[in-house]
Amino acid sequence: MPIAPTGGGGRPPRRGRVRDLALAAASAALTVPLVTIPSDAARTAAPRTGFEVSAGARWTGQAEETAFLAGLGRLGDRVSVRRIGTTAQGRPLRLVRIGSRDPDALTVLLVCGQHGDEPAGREACLTTARDLACATDARTRAFLARTEVLVVPTANPDGLAAGTRGNADGVDINRDHLALRTAEARAVAAVLRDHEPDVIEDLHEYAATAPYYDKDLFVLWPRNPNTDDRLHDEARDLAEQRVRPAALDAGFSSGVYGVWTDPATGHPVKQSAGDGQERILRNIAGLKHAVGLLVESRTDALTAAERVDPARVNHRRLTSQLIALQALLRYADERHGSIAAATAASRAAGSADRGPVHLGGADNEAPEPGETLDDPPCGYRLTRKQLARVGDELALHGVTSRPDGDGAYVPLRQPARKLIPLLLDVRAAYHLTNGQPDTAC
Ligand SMILES: [Zn+2]
C-alpha cells in the first residue's frame, strides 16, 4: 500500500518534504508486502480455503480446514501445525506456527473464532497463515526471520459446527480465560504460558445497531487497570494509531468497541461492552504481558448489492479483518524493539513485587472503593483441598507455588503477580478459590 501524505487543509508541503515523501514511498514500495498476495508460483502450490474456492459464497468448512492445514504443514520448515487440545465433541484444537524458532524472537499470537458464529476472523487467520508461509518478498521474509507467528485458527470448533457463540456445553470461551473450565480456554492458556506472546490479536464479529453502533470495524485494547502502563499505551496506539487509520485508508469506518456514538457529533453516548473484566482474552493479554488487540467486523448487509449477494457481505467482513490484521503485523515489524522492551518490563515488574493490585475498574472507570489492594499480601496459602481443586489451573496460568504444610504457598513476587489476587482473593469477582492472604511480610 503506497504511503500517502495525510491530512487536508494544512499548509502545502515544502518541496524538500515532497521529495522526502516520494523517496519514502519509493523505498516503502520495495518493502511493503508484509502479507499481501504471494507470487503466483507460490500461490499455485499453496492450499486454498473453502471461502476462496467458493468465491466467498461460504465459509471454509471443518473438513476443508483439516485439508488446508495439512497442506500448510507440507510447505516446509517455515510452518508447522500441532494439536493443542480436543473439544468435548472430539474436535481438534490446533496451533499453526510460522517463522522464527529463536527463543528471543518476537511472538505474535492470533486467536480466531472464539465465538463459533463469528467466522470472518477465522477466515482471515487461515489465509494469513498461508500467505505468510508462502511469502517470497524480502520484507515478509525478514519479518519472519525475527518473529514467530502463532495462529489458533479455530478456537471453538464445536461452536463453529453448531453455529453457536458458546462451545458444545454452551460456555462462552471468552469468559473462561480465568476459570479455565473449557478445553478451548485451557488450550489457549497453555499457548500463552509456553510461548509468552508479545502481541495477541483476538478476532471477532458483531451485530450493528444503527445509527449509534455500526462501524465496519471496532477495535479495543486491554482496559484492565492492572495492565502495565507501557503495554497499555502500546496496545491503545496499535488500535488507535495503526489499525483505525489502516481501516480508514481502505475505505472502512471504525470505532472503539463497546462505545456507542451520536452519529451527528461523533461523541460517545454510552458504553455497552468492552470493560476491564479479567476473564476476557483481551484483558488477559495485558495481564499476561502482551500487547492485546480485539477486532470486531460488522456482519449485516449494508447495501442493496450486499443484500442480494451474501458473498459480497462475506468479502467485506473478511477484507476488513485482513486490513486490521496486516496493520497489526506491520506494527509488530516496525516496533519490534519497543514491544519487546515493554513486554519484558511488564514481566519483570512482578518480580519487583511493588504497587497496588486492582480487583475492579478499567482504564476509563476508576475501581470502586475497596476494589484496590494498596498494600497487597505477599502471598496466599492454599489448603490441600484447594490445591487439588485449582492446582492445574494455576499451572496453566504459569503461576508458581511452593509446598506449604500439606497445601501450597503462592508468593506474589513472580511475573504473574497482578493475576494472583484475581485468582485467589475472595474479594475478586471471578476468583477460583478463597486463598488465605499472608500479610506477615
Ligand atoms: Zn465475539
Boltz pocket constraint, residues with backbone or C-beta under 6 A from the ligand:
constraints:
  - pocket:
      binder: B
      contacts: [[A, 115], [A, 118], [A, 203], [A, 204], [A, 205]]
      max_distance: 6.0
